[in-house]
Amino acid sequence: MISVEELDSARSSQWRDAADDALRAAKQCATIAGYARDEIARTLKANWSGDAGRAARASFVKHADDYEAAEVALKAMAKAYDDLAEAITDAQRDLRSGLDYASKHGLRVYPSGRVELAQPMATEPGYDKDEAEADAHVQHAHEVVSAALTKAPRADTEVAGRLRTVEGLTAVKDPKLAREALEPGSPLAIALRLRGGLGGVHRINVPPSVLDAVDRAARETGVSRKVILATLWQEQQWYQNHEPRLRGPLSEIGRFGEWLWSQTVDPGKSLGITHIKMPTARKVFEQNPGVFTMADGRPMSTLNDRELAAVIEHNPELSVRISAHLLADLRKNPEGSDTDKQLFVLYAADTGQVRGDNERYGDEAEYRRNIVHTRSKSWDEVEPHIDDAMAWHGLTDEERAGALRKLESQAPPGSHVHLEPIYGDQVGGVGTGPPEPPSPPAEPAPEPGAPPTPPEGD
């Protein structure tokens, strides 16, 4: 979420101006496309026959398609900007209504949207001392303000996804496919976003068994798959990113080094693929009795530190499950744990200060410091990639194959089409699109030194 002040001061007019600019550019593209297709191509057909004329017409028709596809993309951009401006305006109206209500009833509103009684006002003449009624005022103001603070970021996230699709449309020259990509839930749109690459973000390099463990842990704990995947991504170490299957020599050396370090130097060292500290693991066992057991039925809580460290280090699926239960336990305290991002931050540092800052600043990273600031920024960086990967893996095999074929049809023959989800298998194909239309043959130039052709009639 954003803060009360940020939403109150947001300038939706800037997004409307951007929408107007994009719409003007779209109209220019439409004009050029119509001129190339309807005027120039028609004139060429009437006045230039033969192969050269056909090549020229094909070139202008292709240019018309390019401009029409650009028109589609720019109109989609304008609509996204306009929708965001409308959502911000609506959220501001709701926020200000909630703030006015809070002021009228002597309530204090924190930057995060939390509302409480303003204690100094409790002794003022005329103040309503009825506790039940005061609680109702607090509850109503909190609901109105929180809903407003949620509405704007939700719209921002949704529009950001649409704009990533628009960005991907630069690879689409067919207006029909461009329109298809803009349909809600379009597999082609998801593929276009994945084609944009990860921008330097490392992949979640784990085998299918660990991804299956993420799914099971999410169902078991009620924690979202997104926050578990983000935690897995954040906690991966260099040796895990070197070798995707977690069982190469570098991985084994790194894992053994972590285990040896925990035994000989620092018992508080983090262990396993999700960086679980020994005391933290034992606290999870304590808060979830009977959940974690060995194959022989013994509770894992009965293992000594050396035994438990070995079990965690050599069982990444167990690490994922422990972390999911830890995230669920963190959520039991409602202070500063409203969103996946806040849980992601608390996983690194569950302190009173962090929870208090989560309450004050919501999901905003700007005012945070040190590890919390870094981790908050990491969430902003990785979240869209996880969203795209989850959407891609949520498609059927036929939908994924169809989207890839359509991308291939837009790429030049023989070129490589590459989709890179942040987890799971990467996908590639070979371009099958039409080659560029041949350029019209140039008029032969006169040989050097040849006299100019005299004008006729002289």
C-alpha positions as a printed NumPy array, in Angstrom:
array([[  0.   ,   0.   ,   0.   ],
       [  0.958,   3.641,  -0.291],
       [  0.788,   6.116,   2.55 ],
       [ -2.054,   8.526,   3.284],
       [  0.083,  11.517,   2.348],
       [  1.256,   9.982,  -0.938],
       [ -2.272,   9.206,  -2.083],
       [ -3.609,  12.578,  -0.937],
       [ -0.907,  14.441,  -2.893],
       [ -0.952,  12.23 ,  -6.013],
       [ -1.55 ,  14.18 ,  -9.243],
       [ -3.816,  12.128, -11.48 ],
       [ -3.785,  14.94 , -14.057],
       [ -0.249,  13.922, -15.062],
       [ -1.513,  10.489, -16.105],
       [ -4.372,  12.078, -18.054],
       [ -1.851,  14.29 , -19.875],
       [  0.231,  11.203, -20.715],
       [ -2.929,   9.483, -22.   ],
       [ -3.692,  12.464, -24.248],
       [ -0.141,  12.389, -25.643],
       [ -0.387,   8.665, -26.414],
       [ -3.791,   9.135, -28.045],
       [ -2.48 ,  11.901, -30.299],
       [  0.394,   9.642, -31.38 ],
       [ -2.09 ,   6.811, -32.058],
       [ -4.14 ,   9.072, -34.322],
       [ -1.008,  10.011, -36.255],
       [ -0.191,   6.315, -36.743],
       [ -3.737,   5.654, -37.953],
       [ -3.444,   8.5  , -40.466],
       [ -0.116,   7.221, -41.786],
       [ -1.408,   3.619, -41.991],
       [ -4.487,   4.703, -43.919],
       [ -2.434,   6.85 , -46.276],
       [  0.087,   4.067, -46.941],
       [ -2.576,   1.438, -47.518],
       [ -5.341,   3.389, -49.198],
       [ -3.536,   6.103, -51.12 ],
       [  0.047,   5.123, -51.909],
       [ -0.574,   1.391, -52.46 ],
       [ -3.604,   2.149, -54.672],
       [ -1.622,   4.678, -56.714],
       [  1.249,   2.227, -57.159],
       [ -1.126,  -0.501, -58.302],
       [ -2.59 ,   1.788, -60.936],
       [  0.695,   3.208, -62.19 ],
       [  3.486,   0.68 , -61.549],
       [  3.11 ,  -2.839, -62.872],
       [  5.476,  -5.779, -62.81 ],
       [  7.582,  -7.294, -60.039],
       [  9.032,  -3.981, -58.95 ],
       [  5.575,  -2.486, -58.537],
       [  4.311,  -5.495, -56.568],
       [  7.347,  -5.309, -54.281],
       [  6.738,  -1.623, -53.688],
       [  3.059,  -2.201, -52.879],
       [  3.964,  -5.057, -50.49 ],
       [  6.406,  -2.769, -48.727],
       [  3.832,  -0.03 , -48.212],
       [  1.151,  -2.491, -47.077],
       [  3.608,  -3.85 , -44.518],
       [  4.351,  -0.33 , -43.329],
       [  0.608,   0.23 , -43.021],
       [  0.304,  -2.886, -40.833],
       [  3.229,  -1.707, -38.717],
       [  1.599,   1.659, -38.126],
       [ -1.786,   0.088, -37.441],
       [ -0.199,  -2.242, -34.859],
       [  1.492,   0.796, -33.316],
       [ -1.875,   2.543, -33.228],
       [ -3.347,  -0.411, -31.317],
       [ -0.482,  -0.339, -28.809],
       [ -0.659,   3.423, -28.282],
       [ -4.425,   3.353, -27.762],
       [ -3.92 ,   0.597, -25.178],
       [ -1.285,   2.735, -23.469],
       [ -3.62 ,   5.734, -23.428],
       [ -6.427,   3.616, -21.956],
       [ -4.095,   2.265, -19.247],
       [ -2.972,   5.766, -18.253],
       [ -6.55 ,   7.039, -18.25 ],
       [ -7.757,   4.107, -16.125],
       [ -4.956,   4.721, -13.621],
       [ -5.853,   8.403, -13.397],
       [ -9.493,   7.485, -12.784],
       [ -8.561,   4.963, -10.089],
       [ -6.326,   7.505,  -8.322],
       [ -9.092,  10.108,  -8.445],
       [-11.611,   7.65 ,  -6.978],
       [ -9.191,   6.55 ,  -4.269],
       [ -8.41 ,  10.163,  -3.337],
       [-12.107,  10.95 ,  -3.054],
       [-12.642,   7.973,  -0.738],
       [ -9.541,   8.827,   1.294],
       [-10.577,  12.419,   1.855],
       [-14.049,  11.299,   2.848],
       [-12.483,   8.983,   5.45 ],
       [-10.135,  11.699,   6.695],
       [-13.012,  14.161,   7.07 ],
       [-14.994,  11.562,   8.993],
       [-12.02 ,  10.852,  11.267],
       [-11.472,  14.548,  11.94 ],
       [-15.144,  15.048,  12.744],
       [-15.104,  12.264,  15.339],
       [-11.751,  13.094,  16.945],
       [ -9.766,  10.216,  15.452],
       [ -6.103,  10.005,  14.533],
       [ -5.139,   8.52 ,  11.145],
       [ -1.606,   7.107,  10.76 ],
       [  0.256,   7.203,   7.414],
       [ -0.458,   3.475,   6.948],
       [ -4.216,   4.046,   7.321],
       [ -4.466,   2.727,  10.87 ],
       [ -7.   ,   4.715,  12.916],
       [ -7.281,   5.195,  16.665],
       [ -8.867,   7.557,  19.143],
       [ -7.017,  10.83 ,  19.595],
       [ -6.615,  10.565,  23.37 ],
       [ -6.103,  14.274,  24.129],
       [ -9.567,  14.966,  22.748],
       [-11.244,  12.542,  25.121],
       [-11.605,  15.219,  27.831],
       [-12.873,  17.993,  25.609],
       [-16.444,  19.181,  26.197],
       [-18.993,  17.472,  24.026],
       [-16.779,  14.54 ,  23.168],
       [-18.742,  11.302,  22.901],
       [-17.466,   9.061,  25.664],
       [-19.584,   6.077,  24.701],
       [-16.955,   3.4  ,  24.101],
       [-19.011,   1.25 ,  21.733],
       [-19.912,   4.214,  19.568],
       [-16.302,   5.434,  19.549],
       [-15.13 ,   1.97 ,  18.468],
       [-17.681,   2.046,  15.653],
       [-16.316,   5.398,  14.485],
       [-12.772,   4.009,  14.517],
       [-13.821,   0.905,  12.606],
       [-15.695,   2.863,   9.945],
       [-12.89 ,   5.365,   9.385],
       [-10.326,   2.549,   9.191],
       [-12.378,   0.662,   6.616],
       [-12.843,   3.72 ,   4.39 ],
       [ -9.214,   4.86 ,   4.557],
       [ -7.757,   1.354,   4.168],
       [ -9.975,   0.634,   1.169],
       [ -8.757,   3.831,  -0.482],
       [ -5.101,   3.006,   0.216],
       [ -5.622,  -0.46 ,  -1.256],
       [ -7.496,   0.705,  -4.355],
       [ -4.726,   2.884,  -5.789],
       [ -1.857,   0.325,  -5.548],
       [ -4.135,  -2.405,  -6.888],
       [ -4.866,  -0.247,  -9.929],
       [ -1.168,   0.598, -10.26 ],
       [ -0.215,  -3.1  , -10.27 ],
       [ -2.907,  -3.948, -12.799],
       [ -1.939,  -1.09 , -15.098],
       [  1.765,  -1.948, -14.793],
       [  0.971,  -5.435, -16.136],
       [ -0.955,  -3.938, -19.045],
       [  1.927,  -1.61 , -19.849],
       [  4.387,  -4.514, -19.861],
       [  2.132,  -6.103, -22.475],
       [  2.117,  -2.874, -24.482],
       [  5.91 ,  -2.818, -24.31 ],
       [  5.965,  -6.37 , -25.664],
       [  3.796,  -5.309, -28.608],
       [  6.874,  -3.76 , -30.187],
       [  7.593,  -7.325, -31.377],
       [  4.139,  -7.673, -33.   ],
       [  3.55 ,  -6.247, -36.475],
       [  0.182,  -7.899, -37.12 ],
       [ -2.682,  -5.627, -35.961],
       [ -4.96 ,  -8.651, -35.413],
       [ -2.449, -10.274, -33.044],
       [ -1.853,  -6.945, -31.323],
       [ -5.568,  -6.729, -30.532],
       [ -5.592, -10.353, -29.347],
       [ -2.713,  -9.65 , -26.96 ],
       [ -4.786,  -6.948, -25.285],
       [ -7.666,  -9.277, -24.438],
       [ -7.967, -10.054, -20.685],
       [ -6.005, -13.182, -19.745],
       [ -4.521, -13.506, -23.229],
       [ -1.823, -16.227, -23.377],
       [ -0.1  , -14.137, -26.047],
       [  0.112, -11.189, -23.639],
       [  1.748, -13.38 , -20.997],
       [  4.224, -14.682, -23.576],
       [  5.064, -11.135, -24.662],
       [  5.862, -10.154, -21.082],
       [  8.068, -13.22 , -20.648],
       [  9.882, -12.413, -23.862],
       [ 11.032,  -9.181, -22.25 ],
       [ 13.472, -11.184, -20.117],
       [ 14.312, -10.825, -16.441],
       [ 16.34 ,  -7.628, -16.668],
       [ 19.207,  -8.972, -14.591],
       [ 16.979, -10.635, -11.963],
       [ 18.249, -14.132, -11.225],
       [ 15.985, -17.106, -11.781],
       [ 14.544, -19.303,  -9.042],
       [ 16.89 , -22.166,  -9.839],
       [ 15.249, -25.131,  -8.171],
       [ 14.161, -28.564,  -9.417],
       [ 10.477, -29.446,  -9.931],
       [ 10.365, -31.218,  -6.572],
       [ 10.993, -27.908,  -4.767],
       [  8.344, -26.111,  -6.837],
       [  5.941, -28.914,  -5.914],
       [  6.889, -28.354,  -2.287],
       [  5.971, -24.664,  -2.682],
       [  2.504, -25.645,  -3.916],
       [  1.986, -28.109,  -1.068],
       [  3.212, -25.639,   1.553],
       [  0.906, -22.921,   0.23 ],
       [ -2.11 , -25.24 ,   0.459],
       [ -1.086, -26.454,   3.904],
       [ -0.511, -23.035,   5.462],
       [ -2.737, -20.685,   3.468],
       [  0.29 , -18.525,   2.676],
       [  0.347, -17.359,  -0.943],
       [  2.569, -19.126,  -3.444],
       [  3.902, -15.717,  -4.452],
       [  5.416, -14.851,  -1.088],
       [  6.912, -18.35 ,  -0.713],
       [  8.44 , -18.124,  -4.201],
       [  9.735, -14.622,  -3.477],
       [ 11.304, -15.851,  -0.236],
       [ 12.905, -18.743,  -2.096],
       [ 14.227, -16.314,  -4.724],
       [ 15.598, -13.892,  -2.115],
       [ 17.317, -16.493,   0.016],
       [ 19.092, -18.352,  -2.789],
       [ 22.85 , -18.237,  -2.448],
       [ 25.517, -17.956,  -5.091],
       [ 26.155, -21.676,  -5.289],
       [ 22.463, -22.397,  -5.771],
       [ 22.291, -19.993,  -8.707],
       [ 25.411, -21.514, -10.215],
       [ 23.775, -24.907, -10.507],
       [ 20.013, -25.137, -11.054],
       [ 19.635, -28.682,  -9.777],
       [ 21.263, -28.007,  -6.392],
       [ 23.394, -31.117,  -6.549],
       [ 26.518, -30.115,  -8.468],
       [ 29.965, -29.846,  -6.872],
       [ 29.655, -26.142,  -6.158],
       [ 26.282, -26.666,  -4.515],
       [ 27.552, -29.483,  -2.364],
       [ 30.661, -27.537,  -1.314],
       [ 28.548, -24.52 ,  -0.432],
       [ 25.992, -26.569,   1.468],
       [ 28.672, -28.474,   3.396],
       [ 30.391, -25.186,   4.173],
       [ 27.169, -23.78 ,   5.63 ],
       [ 26.63 , -26.884,   7.731],
       [ 30.25 , -26.97 ,   8.928],
       [ 30.089, -23.251,   9.762],
       [ 26.988, -23.839,  11.872],
       [ 28.718, -26.619,  13.776],
       [ 32.103, -25.064,  14.374],
       [ 31.788, -21.281,  14.39 ],
       [ 28.301, -19.781,  14.521],
       [ 25.299, -21.831,  15.693],
       [ 23.037, -18.971,  14.598],
       [ 24.089, -19.283,  10.949],
       [ 21.192, -19.637,   8.494],
       [ 20.683, -23.066,   6.984],
       [ 19.044, -24.553,   3.946],
       [ 17.696, -23.169,   0.711],
       [ 15.462, -20.669,   2.525],
       [ 18.037, -19.628,   5.147],
       [ 16.393, -20.886,   8.297],
       [ 18.17 , -20.191,  11.566],
       [ 18.257, -23.006,  14.064],
       [ 16.341, -21.122,  16.801],
       [ 13.76 , -20.065,  14.232],
       [ 13.217, -23.639,  13.069],
       [ 12.759, -24.8  ,  16.642],
       [ 10.275, -21.98 ,  17.289],
       [  8.268, -23.102,  14.244],
       [  8.242, -26.663,  15.621],
       [  7.086, -25.346,  18.991],
       [  4.236, -23.315,  17.483],
       [  3.159, -26.183,  15.233],
       [  3.361, -29.293,  17.44 ],
       [  3.046, -32.623,  15.697],
       [  3.446, -31.144,  12.212],
       [  7.153, -31.841,  11.617],
       [  8.207, -35.443,  12.138],
       [ 10.908, -37.798,  10.877],
       [ 10.142, -40.848,   8.729],
       [ 10.226, -43.021,  11.864],
       [  7.65 , -40.799,  13.578],
       [ 10.031, -38.941,  15.874],
       [  9.295, -35.206,  16.237],
       [ 12.   , -33.141,  14.58 ],
       [ 12.095, -31.02 ,  17.717],
       [ 13.832, -33.959,  19.468],
       [ 16.855, -33.846,  17.13 ],
       [ 19.988, -32.169,  18.415],
       [ 21.351, -29.157,  16.555],
       [ 23.904, -31.186,  14.567],
       [ 21.252, -33.672,  13.407],
       [ 18.687, -31.001,  12.592],
       [ 21.229, -28.921,  10.642],
       [ 22.061, -31.938,   8.486],
       [ 18.376, -32.683,   7.853],
       [ 17.595, -29.095,   6.808],
       [ 20.697, -28.723,   4.651],
       [ 19.984, -31.877,   2.654],
       [ 16.218, -31.446,   2.328],
       [ 15.248, -28.277,   0.415],
       [ 11.59 , -29.349,   0.397],
       [ 11.646, -29.341,   4.192],
       [ 13.194, -25.86 ,   4.207],
       [ 10.345, -24.588,   2.038],
       [  7.754, -26.126,   4.361],
       [  9.339, -24.686,   7.51 ],
       [  9.513, -21.241,   5.884],
       [  5.856, -21.402,   4.839],
       [  4.839, -22.178,   8.424],
       [  7.084, -19.367,   9.642],
       [  5.332, -16.931,   7.282],
       [  1.959, -18.187,   8.527],
       [  3.085, -17.673,  12.13 ],
       [  4.291, -14.144,  11.324],
       [  0.842, -13.367,   9.967],
       [ -0.863, -14.359,  13.24 ],
       [  0.241, -11.022,  14.704],
       [ -1.88 ,  -8.546,  12.686],
       [  0.433,  -5.592,  13.247],
       [  2.339,  -4.807,  10.069],
       [  1.514,  -8.103,   8.34 ],
       [ -1.367,  -7.143,   6.058],
       [  0.263,  -7.895,   2.704],
       [  2.586, -10.422,   1.101],
       [  5.242,  -7.748,   0.838],
       [  5.078,  -7.037,   4.55 ],
       [  5.419, -10.761,   5.332],
       [  8.374, -10.905,   2.949],
       [ 10.045,  -8.097,   4.921],
       [  9.182,  -9.623,   8.313],
       [ 10.79 , -12.9  ,   7.246],
       [ 14.124, -11.078,   7.34 ],
       [ 13.519,  -8.981,  10.452],
       [ 10.525,  -9.521,  12.713],
       [ 11.066,  -6.671,  15.165],
       [  8.789,  -4.134,  16.785],
       [ 10.359,  -1.385,  14.717],
       [  9.795,  -3.202,  11.415],
       [  6.197,  -4.012,  12.294],
       [  5.653,  -0.42 ,  13.359],
       [  7.142,   0.858,  10.106],
       [  4.926,  -1.556,   8.171],
       [  1.971,   0.002,   9.927],
       [  3.156,   3.541,   9.246],
       [  4.405,   3.168,   5.678],
       [  2.493,   0.169,   4.356],
       [  4.283,  -1.325,   1.359],
       [  6.204,   1.859,   0.588],
       [  9.975,   1.291,   0.557],
       [ 11.145,   4.896,   0.285],
       [ 11.288,   5.595,   4.024],
       [ 12.828,   2.289,   5.084],
       [ 16.467,   1.693,   5.936],
       [ 19.138,  -1.018,   5.778],
       [ 18.007,  -4.608,   5.169],
       [ 14.321,  -3.689,   5.216],
       [ 14.826,  -1.084,   2.496],
       [ 16.85 ,  -3.533,   0.39 ],
       [ 14.363,  -6.339,   0.834],
       [ 11.418,  -4.059,   0.09 ],
       [ 13.06 ,  -2.954,  -3.139],
       [ 13.779,  -6.589,  -3.994],
       [ 10.083,  -7.397,  -3.709],
       [  9.195,  -4.577,  -6.105],
       [ 11.775,  -5.908,  -8.545],
       [ 10.805,  -9.57 ,  -8.494],
       [  7.018,  -9.453,  -8.006],
       [  6.034,  -8.797, -11.648],
       [  8.29 , -11.615, -12.84 ],
       [  6.701, -14.047, -10.392],
       [  3.229, -12.875, -11.44 ],
       [  4.07 , -13.5  , -15.095],
       [  5.564, -16.928, -14.398],
       [  2.569, -17.983, -12.309],
       [  0.231, -16.835, -15.092],
       [  2.274, -18.744, -17.712],
       [  2.315, -21.976, -15.73 ],
       [ -1.398, -21.563, -15.095],
       [ -2.094, -21.943, -18.85 ],
       [ -2.773, -25.262, -20.549],
       [ -0.108, -26.877, -22.725],
       [ -2.168, -25.962, -25.793],
       [ -2.416, -22.308, -24.76 ],
       [  1.335, -22.051, -24.181],
       [  2.126, -23.735, -27.506],
       [ -0.316, -21.483, -29.361],
       [  1.135, -18.314, -27.834],
       [  4.661, -19.389, -28.779],
       [  3.597, -20.133, -32.38 ],
       [  2.088, -16.653, -32.677],
       [  5.289, -15.053, -31.429],
       [  7.289, -17.136, -33.89 ],
       [  5.024, -15.91 , -36.699],
       [  6.088, -12.333, -35.914],
       [  9.83 , -13.006, -35.808],
       [ 12.009, -13.08 , -38.944],
       [ 12.659, -16.595, -40.314],
       [ 15.497, -18.35 , -38.498],
       [ 15.603, -15.887, -35.597],
       [ 15.361, -17.148, -32.026],
       [ 12.253, -16.588, -29.9  ],
       [ 13.029, -17.002, -26.196],
       [ 10.668, -16.934, -23.202],
       [ 12.213, -16.869, -19.729],
       [  9.882, -17.431, -16.774],
       [ 11.606, -16.774, -13.466],
       [ 11.001, -20.406, -12.501],
       [ 10.255, -23.598, -14.389],
       [ 11.411, -24.512, -17.883],
       [ 12.483, -21.855, -20.328],
       [ 10.869, -21.957, -23.768],
       [ 12.367, -21.271, -27.158],
       [ 11.377, -21.361, -30.808],
       [ 12.465, -20.307, -34.281],
       [ 10.948, -17.383, -36.108],
       [  8.683, -18.25 , -39.04 ],
       [  7.446, -14.776, -39.955],
       [  7.621, -13.388, -43.467],
       [ 10.911, -11.883, -44.59 ],
       [ 11.123,  -8.19 , -45.196],
       [  9.584,  -7.26 , -48.57 ],
       [ 12.267,  -6.81 , -51.229],
       [ 13.174,  -3.263, -52.039],
       [ 12.152,  -2.031, -55.467],
       [ 15.003,  -2.319, -57.972],
       [ 16.911,   0.899, -58.351],
       [ 17.124,   2.652, -61.657],
       [ 20.465,   1.864, -63.345],
       [ 22.969,   4.638, -62.866],
       [ 24.796,   5.965, -65.935],
       [ 28.292,   4.672, -66.427],
       [ 31.062,   6.998, -65.3  ],
       [ 31.997,   9.428, -68.036],
       [ 28.973,   8.663, -70.194],
       [ 27.441,  11.773, -71.794],
       [ 24.048,  12.802, -70.524],
       [ 21.034,  11.643, -72.526],
       [ 19.889,  14.547, -74.679],
       [ 16.324,  15.691, -74.185],
       [ 13.823,  14.502, -76.73 ],
       [ 12.582,  16.903, -79.427],
       [ 15.843,  18.835, -79.821]])
